[in-house]
């Protein structure tokens, strides 16, 4: 286990990634990682790919999500799965937060 067993939202700071996007890395070990990502309206999660499996839950907001060649509008309560090495990204249509889970953990986020 890396870090504390508990991650208390109000006790942790947002990491400003620029362009209207911030994140908080929550619990992780070598196999899994939870990340909270905040988007301002109009922020763009640029198309990218990585070798990690990603499962995401929309805590709030509305996003135009692209996974591979498919685009969907997703909002609170929705989620998605991204297989390894598949190109994906989003445009934030209404300010929101995504809860990302990665396996294995994203060493590049630490």
C-alpha positions in Angstrom: 0.0 0.0 0.0 1.3 3.5 -0.9 0.5 6.4 1.4 -2.3 6.5 3.9 -5.1 3.9 4.0 -7.6 6.9 4.0 -7.7 9.7 1.5 -9.8 12.5 2.8 -10.9 14.8 0.1 -10.9 18.0 2.1 -7.4 17.2 3.4 -5.8 16.9 0.0 -4.9 19.5 -2.6 -5.8 19.6 -6.3 -2.8 19.4 -8.6 -3.3 22.0 -11.4 -2.5 20.4 -14.7 -3.3 23.6 -16.6 -6.0 24.3 -19.3 -8.8 24.0 -16.7 -8.0 20.5 -15.5 -6.9 19.5 -11.9 -6.4 16.1 -10.3 -6.0 14.4 -7.0 -4.3 11.0 -6.8 -6.0 8.8 -4.2 -5.1 5.3 -3.1 -2.8 3.1 -5.1 -0.4 0.2 -5.1 1.5 -1.5 -8.0 -1.8 -3.0 -9.4 -4.4 -0.2 -9.1 -4.8 3.6 -8.7 -7.8 5.9 -8.1 -7.6 9.4 -9.4 -10.2 12.3 -9.1 -10.0 14.7 -12.1 -11.8 18.1 -12.1 -12.6 19.8 -15.4 -13.8 23.4 -16.0 -16.4 23.8 -18.8 -14.6 23.8 -22.2 -11.5 22.0 -20.8 -10.2 19.3 -23.2 -8.7 16.0 -22.1 -6.6 15.6 -25.2 -6.7 12.4 -27.2 -4.1 10.0 -25.8 -3.4 6.4 -25.1 -1.5 4.4 -22.4 -0.9 0.7 -21.6 -3.1 0.8 -18.5 -6.7 -0.4 -18.3 -9.0 2.5 -17.3 -12.4 2.5 -15.8 -14.1 5.9 -15.2 -17.2 7.1 -13.3 -18.7 10.5 -13.9 -19.3 12.0 -10.5 -20.8 15.2 -12.0 -20.8 17.2 -15.2 -21.3 16.4 -18.8 -18.6 15.3 -21.3 -18.2 14.5 -24.9 -16.1 11.3 -24.7 -14.2 9.7 -27.5 -13.0 6.1 -27.1 -11.4 4.7 -30.3 -13.7 5.8 -33.1 -16.9 6.1 -30.9 -18.1 9.3 -29.4 -20.8 9.6 -26.7 -22.2 12.3 -24.4 -21.8 11.1 -20.9 -23.0 12.7 -17.6 -23.5 12.1 -13.9 -23.8 8.4 -13.0 -22.4 7.2 -16.4 -19.1 5.4 -16.8 -16.8 3.9 -19.4 -14.0 1.4 -19.9 -10.9 2.0 -22.0 -8.8 -1.1 -23.0 -5.0 -0.8 -23.0 -3.5 1.4 -25.8 -6.9 2.6 -27.1 -6.9 6.3 -28.0 -9.4 8.3 -25.9 -10.1 11.8 -24.7 -12.9 14.2 -23.8 -14.3 17.7 -24.0 -16.0 19.0 -20.9 -19.5 20.4 -21.8 -20.5 21.2 -18.2 -18.0 21.6 -15.3 -17.5 18.2 -13.8 -15.4 15.5 -12.1 -14.3 12.1 -13.4 -13.2 9.3 -11.1 -10.6 7.3 -12.9 -9.3 3.9 -11.9 -6.2 2.5 -13.6 -4.5 -0.9 -13.6 -1.7 -1.1 -13.1 -1.1 2.2 -11.4 0.1 5.2 -13.4 3.7 5.8 -12.3 3.7 9.0 -14.5 1.1 10.5 -12.1 3.4 10.2 -9.1 
